[in-house]
């Protein structure tokens, strides 16, 4: 361990510069300098960087600082000792690390430190430590009308490093620093941030290449629902939102909240969007078929394909919603003739879906937004027909 047991032994051997270092005996002291300050940085995915400061009494000449890390998961190649400048109200003391040696058959090292005068010196020892891990997780509570939500960001620190810290300042790479004790084999959970009244958008999406079919025999697509949050505005957007499990709730309008589910949120940089899966919508029906597939020879083995994808859509909800229709041009080509490995050359035709979202469409993926009316008072849904027409050019 690295407390009084951990730094066992951290000793000072007093000597003269003229005395050879190998003639200085290692003395294990029973009273060790306590930690004055400890900082634990958890911004690396697997490892923790520890920096601790202690006040060590030095004497004029060469001192030996003996450091042991038995039974801890310190990477010995990362151990560094630095002498910090003295406070302004303290007599100046010049100290310098001369060398480091490793006693045989021990998990220890000895720093040789030269001091210009006797007196206390503040030293900083840094090292990489395994066994300290972190997990981010979130609690999202949407209001009853699903326009805003409260997002709580938490971190869970797991200590399997065989070391205890009576007091330490933690930094997780995002959010504010926090101070907590961390005992042996202990798990601590800390709230890093709470973001109130975050605007949220509920989406309904069909995407045969990503979400597939509810009933392939009847050409009926899955219609997943998501909450979409933009990492921007207010305190959001100051840092990335690390990936982590999100438990999702909704205000039930009676003073409580209903559990909707949980999802694994991706790393979300500032100004990016976090999508949280809510399950499948059972009250929106979408049937997708290839309504037209005509091939025209251009020359030799060079062809052009005219394709029309038809969507039959019904909304059985009491409220109007917007349906996002996503299609992969490559996946459409795969469906009608197989993929030849080349990037498709295509253009939109005169179907009803003509204006893809410019921010969320690219050379392969197309995203369209379709407004669906609410069902009628007698419960009947109005069937809406949408068509996507594509021309695939220069197909071999």
C-alpha positions as CSV (number, residue, x, y, z in Angstrom):
1,X,0.0,0.0,0.0
2,X,1.0,3.6,-0.3
3,X,-0.2,5.1,3.0
4,X,2.2,4.6,5.9
5,X,2.1,1.0,5.0
6,X,2.3,1.8,1.3
7,X,5.3,4.1,1.4
8,X,7.0,1.6,3.6
9,X,9.7,2.6,4.0
10,X,10.1,6.2,3.0
11,X,13.3,7.1,4.9
12,X,16.0,9.6,4.9
13,X,19.6,8.7,5.4
14,X,21.9,11.5,6.2
15,X,25.3,11.6,4.7
16,X,28.1,13.7,3.3
17,X,28.7,14.4,-0.4
18,X,32.2,13.0,-0.1
19,X,30.8,9.6,1.1
20,X,30.2,7.1,-1.8
21,X,26.5,6.3,-2.3
22,X,27.0,2.6,-2.1
23,X,28.5,3.0,1.4
24,X,25.3,4.6,2.7
25,X,23.2,2.0,4.5
26,X,19.4,1.9,4.0
27,X,17.6,2.7,7.2
28,X,13.9,2.0,7.6
29,X,12.3,4.7,9.7
30,X,9.2,4.0,11.7
31,X,7.8,7.5,11.5
32,X,7.0,8.5,8.0
33,X,6.0,11.9,6.6
34,X,2.3,12.0,6.1
35,X,0.8,13.0,2.7
36,X,0.1,16.7,2.5
37,X,-1.8,16.4,-0.7
38,X,-2.9,13.7,-3.1
39,X,-4.4,14.2,-6.6
40,X,-5.8,11.3,-8.6
41,X,-6.3,11.8,-12.3
42,X,-8.8,9.4,-14.0
43,X,-8.9,10.8,-17.5
44,X,-7.2,7.7,-19.0
45,X,-9.5,4.8,-19.8
46,X,-7.6,2.1,-17.9
47,X,-4.9,3.8,-15.7
48,X,-4.8,6.4,-13.0
49,X,-2.1,9.0,-12.5
50,X,-1.3,9.7,-8.9
51,X,0.5,12.7,-7.6
52,X,1.2,13.0,-3.9
53,X,3.2,15.7,-2.0
54,X,5.1,15.1,1.3
55,X,7.3,17.3,3.4
56,X,10.6,15.5,3.8
57,X,13.4,16.7,6.2
58,X,16.7,16.9,4.4
59,X,20.2,17.6,5.7
60,X,23.1,19.2,3.9
61,X,24.8,16.7,1.7
62,X,23.5,13.6,0.0
63,X,20.2,12.1,1.3
64,X,18.6,8.8,0.3
65,X,14.9,8.5,-0.1
66,X,13.8,4.9,0.0
67,X,10.5,4.1,-1.7
68,X,8.7,0.7,-1.6
69,X,5.5,-0.4,-3.4
70,X,5.0,-4.0,-2.3
71,X,1.4,-5.4,-2.9
72,X,0.3,-2.4,-5.0
73,X,-0.2,-2.1,-8.7
74,X,2.3,0.7,-9.3
75,X,4.1,0.8,-12.7
76,X,7.7,1.2,-11.4
77,X,8.8,2.7,-14.8
78,X,6.6,5.7,-14.2
79,X,7.8,6.7,-10.7
80,X,9.2,10.3,-10.7
81,X,10.4,12.4,-7.7
82,X,10.4,16.1,-8.1
83,X,11.6,18.7,-5.6
84,X,9.2,21.6,-5.4
85,X,10.2,25.3,-4.8
86,X,10.0,26.3,-1.1
87,X,7.3,28.9,0.0
88,X,8.3,32.5,-0.1
89,X,8.5,32.8,3.7
90,X,10.9,29.8,4.0
91,X,14.6,30.0,3.7
92,X,15.7,28.9,0.2
93,X,17.0,25.3,0.0
94,X,18.4,24.0,-3.2
95,X,17.9,20.3,-3.7
96,X,18.5,18.0,-6.7
97,X,17.8,14.4,-7.5
98,X,21.2,12.9,-8.4
99,X,20.4,9.3,-9.3
100,X,18.0,6.4,-8.7
101,X,18.9,2.8,-7.9
102,X,17.0,-0.4,-7.5
103,X,17.9,-2.7,-4.6
104,X,18.0,-6.3,-5.9
105,X,15.1,-8.6,-5.2
106,X,12.9,-5.8,-3.8
107,X,9.9,-3.9,-5.1
108,X,11.7,-0.7,-4.1
109,X,14.0,2.1,-5.3
110,X,16.3,4.6,-3.7
111,X,16.6,8.2,-4.9
112,X,19.8,10.1,-4.1
113,X,19.0,13.7,-3.3
114,X,21.6,16.4,-2.7
115,X,20.6,19.3,-0.5
116,X,22.5,22.7,-0.2
117,X,21.4,23.1,3.5
118,X,19.4,21.3,6.1
119,X,15.7,21.9,6.2
120,X,12.3,20.6,5.1
121,X,11.6,20.1,1.4
122,X,8.3,19.6,-0.3
123,X,8.6,16.7,-2.8
124,X,6.1,15.4,-5.3
125,X,6.0,11.7,-6.2
126,X,4.0,10.7,-9.3
127,X,3.3,7.3,-10.7
128,X,0.8,5.4,-12.7
129,X,-1.4,3.0,-10.7
130,X,-3.5,0.1,-11.9
131,X,-6.6,-1.1,-10.2
132,X,-8.4,2.3,-10.0
133,X,-11.2,2.3,-12.5
134,X,-14.2,4.6,-13.2
135,X,-17.6,4.3,-14.8
136,X,-19.9,7.1,-15.9
137,X,-23.6,6.8,-15.7
138,X,-26.6,9.0,-16.0
139,X,-30.2,9.5,-14.8
140,X,-32.5,11.2,-17.3
141,X,-36.0,12.3,-16.2
142,X,-38.3,13.7,-18.9
143,X,-41.2,15.9,-18.1
144,X,-44.7,14.7,-18.8
145,X,-45.0,16.3,-22.2
146,X,-41.5,15.1,-23.2
147,X,-40.2,18.5,-24.2
148,X,-37.5,18.8,-21.5
149,X,-35.6,16.5,-19.1
150,X,-33.3,16.7,-16.1
151,X,-30.0,15.0,-16.7
152,X,-27.8,13.9,-13.8
153,X,-24.2,12.9,-14.5
154,X,-22.5,10.6,-12.0
155,X,-19.1,8.8,-11.7
156,X,-18.4,5.6,-9.9
157,X,-14.8,5.0,-8.8
158,X,-13.8,1.4,-8.0
159,X,-10.7,0.8,-5.9
160,X,-8.9,-2.5,-6.5
161,X,-5.4,-1.1,-6.3
162,X,-4.7,-2.3,-2.7
163,X,-4.2,1.2,-1.6
164,X,-6.3,3.6,0.6
165,X,-6.4,7.4,0.5
166,X,-7.7,9.2,3.6
167,X,-8.1,12.3,1.5
168,X,-7.6,12.8,-2.2
169,X,-8.6,15.2,-5.0
170,X,-10.0,13.5,-8.0
171,X,-10.3,14.7,-11.6
172,X,-12.1,12.5,-14.1
173,X,-11.2,14.5,-17.3
174,X,-14.6,16.2,-17.3
175,X,-16.6,18.1,-14.8
176,X,-15.4,19.7,-11.6
177,X,-12.7,18.3,-9.4
178,X,-14.0,16.6,-6.2
179,X,-12.4,15.5,-2.9
180,X,-13.3,12.2,-1.2
181,X,-11.6,9.6,0.9
182,X,-11.2,6.2,-0.8
183,X,-10.7,3.1,1.2
184,X,-9.4,-0.3,0.4
185,X,-11.7,-2.2,-2.1
186,X,-14.2,0.6,-1.8
187,X,-16.5,2.0,-4.5
188,X,-17.5,5.6,-4.3
189,X,-20.2,7.3,-6.4
190,X,-20.1,11.1,-6.9
191,X,-22.5,13.4,-8.8
192,X,-20.4,15.4,-11.3
193,X,-23.2,17.5,-12.7
194,X,-26.9,18.1,-12.9
195,X,-28.4,19.8,-15.9
196,X,-32.0,21.0,-15.5
197,X,-34.6,21.6,-18.2
198,X,-32.5,20.2,-21.1
199,X,-34.5,20.5,-24.3
200,X,-35.2,17.0,-25.7
201,X,-36.6,15.8,-29.0
202,X,-38.5,12.5,-29.3
203,X,-37.9,10.8,-32.6
204,X,-39.5,7.9,-34.5
205,X,-37.2,6.4,-37.1
206,X,-37.3,3.7,-39.8
207,X,-34.0,2.5,-41.2
208,X,-34.0,-1.0,-42.7
209,X,-30.2,-1.2,-42.7
210,X,-29.8,-0.3,-39.0
211,X,-33.0,-1.3,-37.3
212,X,-34.4,-4.0,-39.6
213,X,-37.9,-5.4,-39.9
214,X,-40.6,-6.1,-37.4
215,X,-42.2,-8.6,-39.8
216,X,-40.1,-9.3,-42.9
217,X,-42.7,-11.5,-44.5
218,X,-45.2,-8.6,-44.5
219,X,-42.4,-6.0,-45.2
220,X,-43.2,-4.2,-41.9
221,X,-40.3,-2.2,-40.4
222,X,-39.3,-1.6,-36.8
223,X,-40.0,1.9,-35.7
224,X,-37.6,2.7,-32.8
225,X,-38.1,5.7,-30.5
226,X,-35.3,7.9,-29.1
227,X,-34.8,10.9,-26.9
228,X,-32.3,13.2,-28.6
229,X,-30.3,15.6,-26.5
230,X,-27.9,18.2,-27.9
231,X,-24.8,18.7,-25.8
232,X,-25.0,22.5,-25.9
233,X,-26.6,25.4,-24.0
234,X,-26.2,26.3,-20.4
235,X,-23.7,24.1,-18.6
236,X,-24.1,21.5,-21.3
237,X,-21.5,21.8,-24.0
238,X,-18.8,22.8,-21.6
239,X,-17.4,19.3,-21.6
240,X,-18.0,16.1,-23.5
241,X,-20.5,13.7,-22.1
242,X,-18.5,10.4,-21.6
243,X,-20.1,7.2,-22.6
244,X,-22.0,5.4,-19.9
245,X,-25.3,3.7,-19.0
246,X,-28.3,6.0,-18.9
247,X,-31.4,5.1,-16.9
248,X,-34.4,6.9,-18.4
249,X,-37.6,8.0,-16.6
250,X,-40.6,10.1,-17.4
251,X,-42.7,12.3,-15.0
252,X,-46.0,10.4,-14.6
253,X,-47.9,13.6,-13.9
254,X,-48.8,12.3,-10.4
255,X,-45.7,13.4,-8.5
256,X,-43.7,10.3,-9.4
257,X,-41.8,9.0,-12.4
258,X,-42.1,5.9,-14.6
259,X,-39.1,3.9,-15.7
260,X,-38.9,3.8,-19.5
261,X,-35.7,1.8,-19.9
262,X,-31.9,2.2,-20.2
263,X,-29.4,2.6,-22.9
264,X,-25.7,2.9,-23.3
265,X,-25.0,6.5,-24.2
266,X,-22.0,7.1,-26.6
267,X,-19.3,9.7,-26.0
268,X,-20.9,13.0,-27.0
269,X,-18.6,15.9,-27.7
270,X,-19.9,19.5,-27.4
271,X,-22.5,20.4,-30.0
272,X,-23.0,16.7,-30.9
273,X,-26.2,14.8,-30.1
274,X,-26.9,12.0,-27.7
275,X,-29.5,9.5,-28.7
276,X,-31.2,7.4,-26.1
277,X,-33.2,4.3,-27.2
278,X,-36.7,4.0,-25.7
279,X,-38.0,0.9,-27.4
280,X,-40.2,0.2,-30.4
281,X,-43.3,2.2,-31.3
282,X,-46.2,-0.1,-31.6
283,X,-48.7,2.6,-32.7
284,X,-46.9,3.6,-35.9
285,X,-47.0,1.1,-38.8
286,X,-44.7,1.3,-41.8
287,X,-44.7,-1.1,-44.7
288,X,-41.7,-0.8,-47.1
289,X,-41.6,-2.4,-50.6
290,X,-39.6,-2.0,-53.8
291,X,-42.4,-0.8,-56.1
292,X,-40.3,-0.4,-59.2
293,X,-37.0,-1.8,-60.4
294,X,-36.2,-1.2,-64.1
295,X,-32.9,-1.9,-65.7
296,X,-31.8,-0.1,-68.9
297,X,-28.6,-1.0,-70.9
298,X,-26.4,1.9,-71.6
299,X,-23.6,0.2,-73.5
300,X,-22.1,-3.4,-73.2
301,X,-22.3,-4.4,-69.6
302,X,-23.1,-0.9,-68.4
303,X,-26.6,-0.4,-67.0
304,X,-28.8,2.2,-65.3
305,X,-31.4,1.2,-62.7
306,X,-34.6,3.2,-62.0
307,X,-35.8,2.2,-58.5
308,X,-38.9,3.3,-56.5
309,X,-39.2,2.5,-52.8
310,X,-42.7,2.8,-51.4
311,X,-43.7,3.4,-47.8
312,X,-47.3,2.8,-46.5
313,X,-47.5,4.6,-43.2
314,X,-50.2,4.7,-40.5
315,X,-50.1,6.7,-37.2
316,X,-52.4,5.3,-34.6
317,X,-51.4,7.9,-32.0
318,X,-53.7,10.6,-30.7
319,X,-51.1,13.2,-31.5
320,X,-49.3,14.1,-34.7
321,X,-45.7,13.1,-34.9
322,X,-42.7,13.4,-37.3
323,X,-41.3,10.2,-38.8
324,X,-37.7,10.0,-39.9
325,X,-37.1,7.9,-42.9
326,X,-33.5,6.8,-43.3
327,X,-32.1,4.9,-46.3
328,X,-28.7,3.7,-47.4
329,X,-28.3,3.9,-51.2
330,X,-25.8,1.1,-51.0
331,X,-28.3,-1.1,-49.1
332,X,-31.0,-0.4,-51.8
333,X,-28.5,-1.4,-54.5
334,X,-27.7,-4.5,-52.5
335,X,-31.4,-5.4,-52.3
336,X,-32.1,-5.0,-56.0
337,X,-29.0,-6.4,-57.7
338,X,-26.2,-7.2,-55.2
339,X,-23.3,-5.1,-54.1
340,X,-20.3,-4.9,-56.6
341,X,-18.1,-3.2,-54.0
342,X,-18.0,0.2,-55.8
343,X,-19.5,3.4,-54.5
344,X,-22.9,3.9,-56.1
345,X,-23.5,6.8,-58.5
346,X,-27.0,8.0,-58.0
347,X,-29.5,10.8,-58.2
348,X,-32.9,11.5,-56.8
349,X,-35.9,11.2,-59.0
350,X,-39.4,12.7,-58.8
351,X,-40.7,10.7,-55.8
352,X,-42.5,12.4,-52.9
353,X,-39.3,12.2,-50.9
354,X,-37.1,14.8,-52.6
355,X,-35.4,17.0,-49.9
356,X,-33.1,15.0,-47.6
357,X,-31.9,16.6,-44.4
358,X,-28.8,18.4,-45.5
359,X,-27.1,18.1,-42.1
360,X,-27.7,14.4,-41.7
361,X,-27.4,13.1,-45.2
362,X,-24.3,12.2,-47.1
363,X,-23.1,10.4,-50.2
364,X,-24.7,7.1,-49.0
365,X,-27.2,7.9,-46.2
366,X,-30.4,9.8,-46.9
367,X,-32.7,11.1,-44.1
368,X,-36.1,12.5,-44.7
369,X,-38.7,14.0,-42.3
370,X,-42.4,13.2,-42.8
371,X,-45.2,14.7,-40.8
372,X,-47.9,12.2,-39.8
373,X,-51.4,13.4,-38.7
374,X,-53.0,12.0,-35.5
375,X,-55.6,9.3,-35.9
376,X,-59.2,10.3,-36.2
377,X,-61.7,10.5,-33.4
378,X,-63.1,7.1,-34.2
379,X,-59.5,5.6,-33.9
380,X,-58.9,5.1,-37.6
381,X,-55.4,6.0,-38.9
382,X,-55.0,7.9,-42.1
383,X,-52.8,5.8,-44.4
384,X,-50.0,7.9,-46.0
385,X,-48.0,6.8,-49.1
386,X,-44.5,8.1,-49.6
387,X,-42.1,7.2,-52.4
388,X,-38.4,7.4,-52.8
389,X,-37.2,7.3,-56.4
390,X,-33.5,6.7,-57.2
391,X,-31.6,6.4,-60.4
392,X,-28.4,4.3,-60.1
393,X,-26.0,5.2,-62.9
394,X,-23.0,3.3,-64.4
395,X,-23.7,0.0,-62.8
396,X,-21.6,-2.9,-64.2
